[in-house]
Amino acid sequence: MHTRKKALAIMIGLALAGQSWGQSNATTTIFGEVKAPSGASVVVQNLETGVQRTLTPDAAGRYVANSMPPGRYAVKVLRSGAVEATQEVEARVGSGVEANFGGTEMQKVTVSSVRNHIDVSNTNNGVVFTAKELKQIPVANDVASVVQLTPGVSRGTNSQYGSAPSISGSGQSENAFYVNGFPITNILTQVGASELPFGAISNMQVLSGGYGAEFGRSTGGVINITTRSGGNKFEFGGKVATIPAALRSKPENTYYPNTGANPDTDGKLLYWNRDNRTTSKVYGLYGSGPIIENKLFAFVALEQTKTNSSSIGAASSAGQITSNGWNKSDTTVKRYLGKIDYNLTDDHHFEFTKLYDRTATTSQVYGFDYGTLTHNDIPGGKSQETINCCSSASAPGANINIFKYTGYLTDALTVTALYGDSRTSHRRIPEGYNPALAQTSSSVTTQVPEIRGNYTNPQTVTGSLVDPNSHDNQKGMRLDAEYKLGAHSLRAGIDRLKIDSLVGTTLAGGYRWSYRFAKDPNRPINGAFETPAQGGGYGTQGYYVTKDITDRLARPTSTQSAQYIQDHYQVNERLLLDLGLRREQFTNYTTEGDAFISQRNMIAPRLGATWDAYGDSSLKVYANAGRYHLPVPSNLSSNMASPSLNTSEFFTYTGVDPLTGAPTGLHAISKPYSANNAYGVGRDAREVTAIGLKPLSQDEFALGFEKALSRKLVVGAGLLYRKLNDTNDDTCDQRPIDAWAARNNVDASNWSGFQCAIINPGRDNSLWIDFADGKGLRRVDISAAEWGNPKPDRTYRALNLSIEHPMSDGWYGKVTYTLSSLKGNMEGQTDTIGGGDVALTVSDDHKELMYNAYGYLPSDHRHQVKAYGFWQATPEWMVGGNLALISGAPRNCIGALPDNLHFDNDYGDAYFFCDGKPAPRGSQGRMPWQTQLDLNVVYTPSFAKGLSLKLDVFNVLDRQTVTRYNETHEDAGFVARHYLEVSSRNAPRSVRLTAEYNF
């Protein structure tokens, strides 16, 4: 190594060494040993692109090729320019693959296909799926469904948060998603992520714990995806798939539960679901190949999904005949991905990724008759189109650009740099909506009689709409470097994300003309500087109009930064220590640009160890421990610190345009006026959060082993423990503040009241509050005992067992069993029972909501058995299976507070009490076991090379198991008629037919 380069590398503290290494979150590592290193060199060649990297083994014969793109490689030993031996390996993302070579007795050329079944190079807990495996396992073609194959993962059951997974006891907003190293997690809420064409996935790594210091902003799991790239061979293909309604089982109806207290409804039909129908069709194309052989490559994937659905939209309780009781919708999902790879030289690699994801739905309601159980084709109103909108469960969409550089500056020094930006927009467009046409509102008494026919309201939409400029943007930068220094592999990096959004609603048409009448035109109007009579026109008769502007728009922004250093220390040939430290900073800003959450210097140590017990990678014992932090999502600012604009400006007028219904001949008699001072100015940032707010953090410990009983059978066992330390949530309880004001003789008579604030539940929290007494902001110190909320508690314990048959003898299979316990008093940033926006759950609004809240949490599934695999029965036929057996979640009984705890403005039937008695969380039994078996068969005829025909059957047994009940037991003192009503079930059996051709 050149002295200057070596000094630079040591100074920036980066690394890779011996048989230890670090890999970035989008690369892999190939390593090994040459027994006779003198005069030898090692060439690692990508079999797709021909790009190669040449390394010189050290004195002990060890070599490492780090930060390599995942794929198939030929690893060659050269001596005196001649190839002495070759091994072919498959390298997966986030993993290491070993290729060792014997001594001088090596054959001239040895070619073998190698995949180490136990990776002794890292300490994380997770699994990697390749494109080939995803093609052969019967699984829905979306990221969330693939994640469900991982041990310890469950589906959320609150539709407010969509299908985002709960990983190892975490909440649904606690996961981090990456594509080619760039984050694609939902920018606004952190729930779920953007999607890509399923066929564009090359590797998908699901980390359920134990990940290193380079990963952050997650206390759940990391979903790490790398995409396909072009190579020296031109490849093209296309597919057509359909899930027809005719081959779906009929969904179960929903009935009123038998409560024993509501004879008028008990057991009767509530929703007629049997005629619900959905058909989906998927069309996909891809192409790849060289633009310049061995230099410049391209890959493109296009995918479009069209779904037509019709379903019940009203309950029987709405009446026998309803005009909006039947829903029809047409959804089009367009996704594409393009990737360019350019190798300036073998040591300098550039790549560009373009990802696009857009979901558009057009919906219309029609009439339904519960007497005949039929629907008609008479529209019950205007249709509407939504684009990437309009709830937490909606697909976020994406328009992403990712630029990355990898430089192998020396055998020991590697640098990677990444820049990316993401943009997505959200729309709701009602049929016939004209955004340039203001609303009008009038009545007979507010209309001038002689021009009454002019008072029209041609704007077809009333009320508010999602602002047409709604969007989420993100820009990210990352720099990593690795340097090998003796027995240490040092890796360090920095990253920074800048996020901005526009979220909220505005009046359709921008504003509303509200026509008014004053009996006495000479009497002053509150907020006006002239009377209607003084304004002239029809004001002399008392007629005037207001221009109403109402919006609640927020422009939240946030900055997230991190720095880390990791030392992979190969203590000896068998023991690897992974020593990491991560430092993070999260700052959230209001619309005005004021920081209302600033969490700095969050230190997260990450420690891991791997012991190659026999030195031959047949038995791996591993352990890790770490702390993890989670940022507050941007949507919190849009709820807690957003400005509210609600003004009216008064005018007199001389006429009304009969085409638009808008007034003409306007004369202003006031300035914009707001009775509640809502002039579009947000709260003082200092009032929104507690002083010195601590971040959400979690500690984790894991211990396990993997043992290769043979090259055809690998077993494993692992223990995982996670403990939530702190969380951020809103409280809206004014009582402790009133008590403080009384103790301190504060005049709060003019105070408009407490508007909620973000605190650390269970801790002493201090707030800044302006009591409107002319003395400005005061510091209000309230102890944990005065707040009354307990410290957050969420503890996850799990034992994971696995047995795997690697692909050999024509088949692959894996079975996992998880025994776990998830107990505590809160889920995290999401709340399955109470709902609420992310990081603004109902749980801590006041202390009584946490009474009896400790118990088994909604994602507690004591037993999970997951099995999947495939068998090449003949050269033309393959069959696959995917089985999940999951024990039921705990049930609750929610009711009102007993009389002695009731207080004004409590939340009614929202507490862990039943019939006035404590009903601790999770104490009401369990939901039924979930059993889902998916099967497929693939036919690849020999007479049509490249053609494959596939049949997937999901939920073969048609087990439409209940996954959630309505748990509210009481309704105004009586047994609620909906108590234990079915809220959700597993989807009925469906069949997917796919034809794919590749050439």
N, C-alpha and C positions, 0 to 999 in steps of 0.2 A: 504494500500500500504506500502511496506517496505520503511523505511526512505531513504536508499541508492538509491533505484530505483526512489523514488520521487525526490530526489535532482538531480539525473542525468537527469531526464526528464525536470525539470525546467531549468536546465543549458543549455540544447540544444534547449529549446524553442519550444516544439512541443505540438500538442493539439487535444482535442476534449471534448466538454462539453455540459451539459444540453440537450436541443433539437436541438442544432446546432452541426455541424460536418464538417469534410472535407473528401473527398474521393479521392483516387489517380485516375489517368486517366484510370485505367483498373479495377476498383472495384466499389462497391456499398455500401450503408449504410442502416441498418435497425434500426429503433428507435421507441420509444413510451413511454407510461406511464402506470404504474400499480397503480391503485387508492389506494390499500391497500398494501404498500410495506413491511410492517413489517413481517419478517420471510419468504419473498418470494424471489425466484430466477427466472431468465429468461433464458431459453435454446433456442438458435437459431440453428436449425438443417437443413442442406442441404438435401433435399429430394432425390437427385440423389446419393450422396456419403455417406450419413449417418453421415458425420462429423458434430460435434456440438460444440458450444461455449456457455459457461455458464457465465452469468453476474449477478451482484447484483445491483438492483435498488438503486438510492440514496435516501436520506430522503424524497425528494418530489415525489419519485416513478418513476423518469425518468431513462431510460437506452439507451445506444447506442452501436450498434455492427458495427464498422467501418471497412473499407478495406476488405469487404467480396466479394468473387467472385460472379458475377451476376448469378441468377438462382432462382429456387423455394425453399422456405424455410417454415418450420413449426416453428412458434414462440410459445413457451409453457411457462406458468407460473406454477412453482412448489412451493408447500408448504408442509413441513414435508415429502419430498420425493415423494409426490403424484402430478400427473398432475391435475391442477385446471381448466385450460382453454388453448385452442389452437387456433391459427389463421394461415392460410396458405397465404403466400404473394409471389408475384413475384417481385424480385429486379432487376432493370435494371442498366446498366453501367452508371456511372457518376451521378446517381440520388439517392434519398432517398425514402424509403417506410416506412410507419408508421403503427404500430400495437399497439393499445391501449387496455387496459383491465380494466373492471369496478371494483367495490368494492367487499365487502364480499358477496354481493348478487349474484355474478357470478355463473352461472351453473357449474356443476362439470366438464363437457367438452363441449366446444363450438368449432366447426370446421367451418371455412368459408374460402372462397377464396377471397382475398382482393387485390385490386390494387388501390391506391390513384390516382384519376384522376387529381389532382392538387398537384404538388410537391412544397411545401413551403420551401424546404430546400436549394435551390440554386437560384442564380440570373442570370444564363446564359441564352442565347437565343439559342434554338436548339430543336432537336427532336431525339428520340431513336427508332430505328426499331429492332424488334426481329426477330429471324429466322423464327418463325411461320408467322409473317406478310409478310416478304420478300417472303415466299413461296406462299402466297395467292394473292399478288398484281401482276398484269401483268407488269413486269419491266424486262429490260435486265439484265442478270446475271453478272454485273460488278459493281464495287464500284462507278464509275463516274455516271452511270445511276441512282443509288439509291440516290445519292446526289441531283440529279435534282428534287426529290420530295419535297425538302426543300424550303420554301418561300425565295424569293430574290436571288435564284441561277439561273444562265443562262449558256448556252454552249458558249464556245469560237468559233469564226468563222474563225480564221486563222489556217489553217491546220498545220502550222509550230509548233504549240503548242499542237496539238492533241485534245483530248476530255476533257482535264483538265477543271474543272468548274471555273467559276467566281462567287464568293460568296460575296453577299452584296457589290457589287461595286468594288471588289478587282481584281487585275490581276491574271492570271492563274498560276503564280509562287508563290503565296502568301499563299498557304494552307499548313497545316501540317497533315500528315497521320500517324496513329499509329496502330500497332497490338500488343495486350497484353502489352501495355505500351512502346513498342520500336518503334522508328521512321522508317517508310518505304517509306518516300518521296524520289523521284528521287534524288539520291546522287549528281549527277553532275549539274543538271539544276534547281532542285526544281519544275519542271513541272510534275504533276501527281505522280504516286506511283506504287510500286510493287503490284501485285494482289495475292489473295489466292483462293483456291477452294471455289466457292460461297456457297456450302453447309456446309462449315466449320465455317461460320459466326454465332455466337450466338447473339451478340448485336452489333449494329452499331449506334453510336452517331454522329450526325452532329451538330456541334456548329457553328452558324453563327454570333456570337458576344457575348460579355459579359463574356468570359471565365476568370477563375481565374489566380492567379499568377503562378500556377504550369505549365501552358501552355505558350509556347513562340514560337519564330521563325515563327510567322504567323501574317499577317495583313489581312488575308482573313477569312478562316474558319479552324476548326479542325475536322478531320474525325477520329473518335476514335473507333476502332474495338476490340471486344473481341471474342475469338474463342470458339468453343465447347470443352468440356472436357468429359472424361469417367466417368462412375458412377458404382454403384453396380450391374446394370443390363446390361447383354450383349445385344448389339444392332448392327445390320448389315443392310446394304442396298446398293442399286445400282440404277443408273438411266441411261437412254438413251434418248437423245433429238436430234432433227434435225430441222433445218430451211432450207427446200428444195427450190432450185431455182424455181421449177415448181409452187410453191405457192407464189412466190414473184411477185409483180407488176413490170412492165417494167419501168425502170427509164426514165425520160424525156431527150430528146436530148438537146444539147446546140447549139444555133444559134448565128450568129453574130447579135449584136443589130442593131436596125434601128437608126443610128446616123443622117441620112439625109445628110451626107457629104461624104459617102463612098459607092457610088452606086454599085461598083464592088463586095462588100461583104455584104452590108446591108441585113439582114433577111435570109441570106443563112446558110446552115448547116455548123457547125464548128466541132462538135464532135458527132459521131453516138453512142449514149449510149443505145439504145433500146435492143441491144443484150447482154449487160453486165449481167453476171449471177454469183451468189454466192450461194454455198451450205455449210452449217456448220453442223457438227455432234459432239455431246458432249457425253462422256462416263465418268461415275463417280462411285466410290465405297467408302464406308466408313465402319468403324467398331469401336466399343468402348466397354469398359467393365472393370471389376476389374482384376488386376493382383494379388492383395491381398485385400480382401474385407475390406472396410472401411479405407484402408491405401494407396494403390497404384493403380492408374487408368491410362488407355491409351485411346487415340482417334487418329485415322488415317483417313485422307480423301485424295483420289486420283482423279484427274480430267484431262482429255485430250480432247482438242478440235481440230478437223481437219476441215479446211476451204479450199475449192477449188473455185478459182475465175477466171473469164476471163472477160476482159474489153478492151475497146478501148484505144490505147496508143499513137495515133498521131492525130493531127488535119488535117482537109481537106486541110489546107494551106500548108501542107508538100508535097502535090502532090497526084495524083489520086491513085497511087500504091506505098506503102511503105513496106520495108522489116521488119520494126519494129513497125508496126502500131497496133498490137494486143498483149495484155499481158495475160499471164496465170501464176497463182501462186498457190502453195500449202503451206498452213501454218499449223504448228502443235504447239499447246500451251500445255505444260505439267506443271501442278501445283500439288503440294502435301503439306500436312500439317500434322505434327505429334505432339502430345502433351502428356506429361507425368506429372501427378500430384501425389505428395507423401506427405502424412500427417504423419510426424514423430510422432507428437502428435496432439491433437486438437488445440494446440496453436502454432505449427510450421509447416508451409506449404511451400513446394518446388515445383516448376514447371519448365518444360523445353518445349520450343516450337521450332520446326523445320519447316521452310517455304521455299519452292522451287518454282521458277517461271521462265519458259524459253519459249521464242517464237522463232521459226525457220521457215524461209520462203524460199522456192525455187521458183525462177521466171525465165521465158523464154519469149522472144518476138518472134512474128511471123509476116508474111506479112498480109496486109489488102488492099483491093481494094475499094476506095470510089465510083468507077463507078458502082459496083455491090453490094456494102455494104456487102461484105463477107470477111472472113479471110481464110487463108490457114494454112496448118500444116508444113510449111517450116520454120525452125528456122532462125531467123534473126541475130543470133550471139550465143555466149556461154551463157548457163544458169548460175545463181549464187545463192548461199545460204547466207542468212544473219541470224545472231543469236543475238537477243536483239540489233538490229542495224538498221539504221545508221543515225537517225535524232532526233531532239528534240521531235518529236511526237512518236518515237518508244517506245515500251514497254521496260522499263529499266531492267526487270528481277530481280532475287534475289536468294540468297542462304544464309538464315538467321538462326542464332542460338540465342535463348533468354533464359536466366537463371534468375529465380526470386525467392526470399525468402520473406515470410511474417511471421512476428513473433508478436503474441499477448502477449507481455511480462507481461502485467497486464490488468485489465479492462480499465485502462486509457491510457496505453502506447502501441503503435503499431509501428513497424519498418518494412519498406520494402526496399529491395535492388535488383537492377536489373543490369545485364550485358548482352550485346548483340553484335553480330558482323554480318555484312552483306557483301557479296561478289557478284559481278556480272561481267561478261565478255561480250565483244562485238566483233563480227566477221563479215567479208564479205569475202566469199570464192567463187571466180569464178570457173566455171567448168574447170577441167583439170589443175588448177593452181598448180604449183610446187614451193613452197616457197624457195626451195634451188637452184632454177635455175635463174641466173641473166638475165636481159634483154640485148639485143644487138641492136645496131643501126648502119647502114652503108648504103652507096649508091655506085653506080658504080664508082664514082670518088674517093671514099675513100677506095676501095678494091684493094688489090694487085692482078694484073691480073692473075698471074699463079696459085693462090689459090682461085680464085673468088667463086668457088663452095662451099667453106667451110664456107662462111659467112651466116650462118643460124641464125634464131631467134626462137628457139623452145618454148620460154616462151610465153604462150598464152595471157598473160595479160600485157598491157602497162600502163604507168603512175603509179599513186599511189593508194594504198589501205589503209584502216583502219589498223593501226598497229595490228598484230596478238596478241599482249600482252595487248591490250586495256582492261581496267577494272576500276571499281569503288569499293572502299572498305570503310567500316565504322565500327568503334568500339564505343560503347556507354556505359556509366556507370551512374547509378542514385541511390541516397539514399534519402529516405523520412522517416519522422517520424511524429507521431501524438500523442498529449498528451492533456488530458482533465483536465482543471484547473478552477474549479468553473464555472462561466458563459461563459468562453472562451474555444474555441476549437482551439488550436494552431497547426499549421502544417507548417513544414519547410522541405526544401530539397535542394540538389545540383545535378547537372548533368553535363556531359562532353561528347562531341562528337569529335572524331578524324576522319577526312576524307582524303582519298588520292585516286588519279586517275592517270591513264595513258591514255592520249587522243591525237589523232592526226593521221597523215598519214606518210607512208614511201613508197619508190619505191617498186613496186612489185618485188619480188626476192631479195630485199635488196639493190641492186645497178644496174647500167647499164654500159655496155661497149659501148662507143661511138667511132667508128673508124673515124680517121681524116687523112687529107693529107696536107702537107706543100709544096708549090712549091719550096721553097728554104730550103732544109734540114739543111743548115748551119746558118740559121737566128734564133736568140733566140726567144723563145715563152714566152709571158708574164706569169710569175709565175714559170717558169722552171729554173733549175740550169744547165741543159745541153741542147744542141740542139739535134734534132732528129738524125742528123748524128753522133754526139758524143755517142749517146745511142746504136748505132750498130743495127744489125738485119735489118729489113726492113726500119728502120729509116734512113739509108743511102740513101734511095730512096724517103724519105719524108713521109713515112707512120708511123703513131703512133696511140695510143689509149688512151682514158681517162676513168678512173673509176669514174663514177659520183654517188655521194651519196646525196640524197635529202630527208630530212624529216622535218616535223614540229611537233615534239613531245613535249608534256608538261606533267609534273608530278605535277599538282597542289595539294596542301594540305591545309587543314584548320582545325582550332580548334574552337569549339563553347562551351562555358561554361555558366552556369547560377546558381544563388542561389535565393531562394525565401523564404518568410515567409508569412503565411496567418493566420488571426485571424477571426474565425467564432464566433462572439460575440452575444449571445442571451441576448439582452437588457432586454426583458421581454417575457412573453409567446407568444406574437404576433409579436414582432419586432426582426429581425435578421440582424445584420450588417456583411458584409463580407469585411474585411480590409486586403489588400494584397500589397506586395512590391516585385518586381522582379528586379534583377540586372544581366545584361548579358554582355558577352565579345565575340566578333567575331574577329578572326585573319585569314587572308588568306596569303599563302606563295607562292613564285615563285618556279620554278623547282629547283633552287639552294638552296631553303630553307630560303630565305630572306622574311621577312614580308613586304608586300606592302600595306596591309590594316590591321590596328590594331585599332579596335573600342572598347574602354574600358568603364567600369563604366556607362553603359546605364541603367538608372533608369526608371522603369516602374511601377507606382502606379496603383493598381486595387482596386476600391471601389464599393461595392454593398450593396443593402438593399432589404429585403423582409418583407412585412407586411401582416400577416395573419389577415385580417380585422375583421373577426368574431370569430377567434379562433378555427374554426372547419375545416380549410383547404378548405372552399368553395369559398373563394375570396382571391386571392393573388395579391398584388400590389408590383411591383418590379422596381428597378432602378439600373443602374450601370454606371460607368465611368472608363476609363482606357487608358493607353498608351501602344502601341505595337510596337515592333521592328522586322525587317526582315534582316537576314544576306545576304551577297552577295554570290551567288552560286559559286562553284569551277570553273565552266566553264569560268568565267571571266578571271581567271589566264591563262587558256589555250589559250585565244585569245589575251590578252593584255601583258602578261609577259612570253610567251613561247619562248624558244630558237628556232632559225631557223638554220638548217644545210644545206648548199648547196655548196659542194666542188667537185673539180675535181682533180684527181691525174694522171699525164702524164707518159706514158710508151712507150718504143719501144718494138717490139715483133718479134719473128722469125717464128710464125705459128699460125694457127687458128684450134681449135678443131671442126671438122665437125659435131659432135653430139650436142655440146652445143653452138657453135658459139663464144666461149670464146677464147681470145688470149692465146698463149703459148710462152714460152721463154721470159718472161717479164724482162725488165730492167727499173727501175724507173729513170726518168729524172726530177722529181719535187717532192715536198712534196704536200700533199693535199692543194689546193689553192681555194680561193673564191674571185671572182671579187667584190662582195658586202660585204665582211667581215662577211659572214654568217657561222661562225664556230661553231655553236651550243651553243653559249653563249647568254642568254637572256638579256633583257634590265636591266639596273640598277633599282632595285626595287623602289628606291626613285623617279624615273621619271614617274612611272606608275600612281600614284594617287596624288591628291591634298594633301597638308600638312594639318593635322588635319581634315580629311574627316569625316563628320557627317553621322550617319547611317540613313537608311530609317526608318521613324517612322510615326505612325498614332495615332490620338486620337479618342476616341469613347465615345458616350453617348447614353443611352437607357432608356426608361420609358415604362411601360406597366402593364397590368393586365390580370388575368385569372379568370373566374367565372364559377362555377359549378351551372348551372340553376337547375340541378337535377343529379342523378347518371347516367343519360342517355344522358346528353347534357352539353357540356362544351364550353364556348365561350372565346375569347381572343382578345386583341388588344395591339399593341406595336409600339412605335416610335423608330427609330434607326438613329443616325447621326454619320457619319465618315468623318474625315478630314485628308488628307495627309499633313504632315509637311515638310519632306525633302525626297529626294531620291538621289540615286547615278546613274550617267549615264556618258557615255563617250562623250567627245567633241573632234573634230578633226580640229577645226578652228585655223589656224596658224596666221590669221591676227592680233589678239590682241597681240600675242607674237612678231611678226615682229615690231609692233608699239612700244612695250616696248623696244625691242633691239635698235631701232632707237633713242628713247628718251634717252637711257642710253649709246649710242655710243659703242654698242657691235658689234664686227666684226663677222658677221654670214656667211661670204662668203664660209667657209668650212663646214658649218652645213648641214647635210643631210635632215633636215626638221623635223617638228613636227609629231610624230607617234601616236597621240591621247593620252588622259589621262582621268582618272575617276575623276569627280568633283561633287560638290553639285550645280546643276543648280540654278541660281537665287541668288547666294551668291558670295561674294568675295572669290576667290580661288587663292592660291599660289602654284607654281610648282617648282620643281628642274629641271633645264635644262642645259645640257652641249652643248654649242654652237661650240664646236670643235675649240676653239681659244687658247687652251693651258691653260686655267684658270679653268678648271674643272666645277663642278656643280655650278650654280648660282641660287639663290632664285629669282623667277620671281613673283611679286605680281600684280595681275590683278583684278580690281574691278568688281563687278557685272554689272555695267553700261558698262564697256569695253567689257566684254563677250557678253552682250546683251541678254542673255537667261533669261526669266522670272522665278520667283520662281515656283516650281511645285505646281499645284493646282488640286486636285481631291476631290470632295465633294459628299458624298452619303447621301441622305435623303430618309427615307422609312416609310410608315405606313403599318403595317401588321395586317390583321384581320383574325380570324380563328373561325371555328365552328366544333366541334368534337362529334361524337356519339361513346363512348367507346363500346367495344364488349359486347353486351347484346342483348337478343331477337333474337339471331342468325345472327346479322350483325354488321359491323363496317364501319364507314365512316368519312372522314375528308375533309373539304374544306377550302382553304386559298385564300386570296386576298391580293396582294401587290401593293400599289401605291408608286412609287419611282421616284427619279430623280438622275442621275449621271452626273455631269458636271465638267469640268476642262480642263486642257491643256495637260494632259498626263495620261496614263493608269497605270503606275508603271514600273515594270521591263520588261514587255512585251509590244509590240506595234502591235495591230491588223492591222493597216493601213500600216505602213512602214516596219514591220517585224524587223528582226535582232535577234541576239542571246539574251538570257535572260540577263538582266542588261546591255546590250550593244545595246540599241535601236537606231534607226535613229534619234529620236526626237530632241536630243540636240547636234547633230554633229556640227551644227552652228546655229546662232540665227535666220536666215531667215526661218528655218524649223518650228520655233515656232510662226511666224507671223500668226495671225488669227487662232491659234491652240486652243483657248478657245471656248468651246461649249459642246454639249452633246456627251459623250464618247460612244464608240462602244457597251459597255455592258449596255447601258441605255435602259431598257424596261419599259415604263411608267406603264403599267398594266400587272399583272400576276395573272391568276386564275389557281389554281392547286387543283385537287380533286382526291381522291383515296379511295377505300374501297372494301369490299367483303360481300357476303350474303350467308349464309348456307341455301339454298332453301329447301333441304331435307337432311336426314342423309347421303345420297350418293352423292348429287350434290351441288356444290358451284360455284358461279359466282363472278367475280371480275372486277373492272374497274379502269382506270387511265386516267385522262383528264388533258391536259395542254392547256390553252389559253393565249398566250403571244403576247403582242403588238410588232411591229417591231422596230428594231434598227434604229438609225439615219443614214442618207446617207450624203456623202461628194462629193465634186468635187475637184480633185487634178490636178494641172497643173504647168506650168512654172512660174518663177518669171517675173514680168513686167520688161521692158527694163531698167528702172531706178534703179532696185535693182539687176540686173544680175551681176555676178562676175565670174572670171575664176575658173574653177573646181567646179562650183555649181552642184547640183544633177539633173539638168534637170527638168523633169516633176514630181516633188515630193513635191509640196508646196500647201498650202491652198489658191490658186489663180485659177480663171477660166477666160480664155480670157483676162488675164492681170488685172483682177479686184479681190478684196478680196472675198474669199468664206469661211467664218468662218466655223469651224468644226461643223458638224451636222446640217447645215443650208439648206440642199437640200431635205428635206422631210424625209419620213420614209419608211422602208421596210414593206412589208405586214404582217398582223397578222399571227402568227403560231398557227395552231389548230391540236392537235394530241390526238386521242382517242385510247386507248389500252383496249382490253377486253380479258377475259379468262373464261374458264369453266373447272372445275375439277370434275372427276368422281371417287369415291372411292367405288367400289362394295362391298356389304356386304358379298358376297359369297367368296371373295378373300381378307381376312384381310391383310392389309399392302400394298396393290396395289393401286396406284393412276395413273390415266390417265388424262393428262392436254393438253388443246389446248389454246395457247396464240395467239392473233392476234394484231400485232402492227401497228399503223397508219391505223385503220380500214377504215377511209374515204379516204385513199390514197392521203392525202394533201401533195404534194411534193413542199411545199412552199419555195420560194427563201429566203435564209438567208444571202446572201452576193452577192454584185455586184462588178465588176471591176470599181473602182472609179477614174481611171486616165483618165482625159478628153482630154489631149493633147498629141501629139506625134510630136516633132520637129516642132512645130508651127501650126500643123493641128489637126483637131478633130480626136482623136484616134479611130480606127475602132473597138476597144474592149471596148470602154466606155459604161458602164452599161451592160456589158456581165455578164451572170449568173456565179458566181464562186462556189456557193454551194447551196444545197437544203436539205430539210428534206428527210430522207431516205424513199423510197417507202414502200408500205404495205408489210408485211412479216408475216409468220405463223410459230410458233414453236410448235412442237409436242413432248410431254414428257411422258415417262413411267417410273414410279419409284416404287420400291418395298422395303419395310422395314420390318424387322423381328427381 
